């Protein structure tokens, strides 16, 4: 059963239960003199037949359930961020931070180099880093999709040890399509001007693997379970963004 089908089944169950509850609350007093209890099976059949005749209701209920679940998850994330404090997102052990330290707006991205939605957001992120010098950016590796994701994250973290090379390498990796085996990553690194011999050595440093574990642990504490996830000051945005959306979020955060 697909995820969409599961949601529709759940929605039907909610609708049926609501109908039974409605009947129990509002019809029982009227029929209090009747000896027989309301026929739950009959009520469920009525609801079932009605939903079959009006399938659009299932979609509406499913959307409402999705919205309610997303709102609950967003509150959980916001509460976790408030509890931990924004400073955890700027820990140099896990985040590559660039931009003014006194910036009014800080934009953080949790990403995976194999994530198509991260790649779809690349243009917006690259443009903003190039054109807005008042925003502080923090890039946090969150490799959760494939083994290639983890190898690429190791390489990106290692690249931070070569001054001025991280962002060009990051954008080059994010701009790729298809698998990212190690030899391809090293080729991209060379094109970005990195010393690949040093990069390979640094990639093997246990501190790199530990940093990735820490970033994944931080994402778990914040209830981030997908990429990309952006944090613009206190606003959490899950999913890909366009140029206009990202600029709007930044402007809203700037007040």
Secondary structure, DSSP 8 states (H G I E B T S, - for coil): --HHHHHHHHHHHHHHHHHHHHHHHHTTTTTTT-SS---HHHHHHHHHHHHHH-HHHHHHHHHHHHHHHHHHHHHHHHHHHHHH-GGGGG-TTTEEEES-TT-SEEEEEEE-TT-HHHHHTHHHHHHHHHH-TTEEEEEEE---S-HHHHHHHHHHHHHTTSTT-HHHHHHHHHT--S---HHHHHHHHHHTT--HHHHHHHHT-HHHHHHHHHHHHHHHHTT--SS-EEEETTEEEES---HHHHHHHHHHHH-
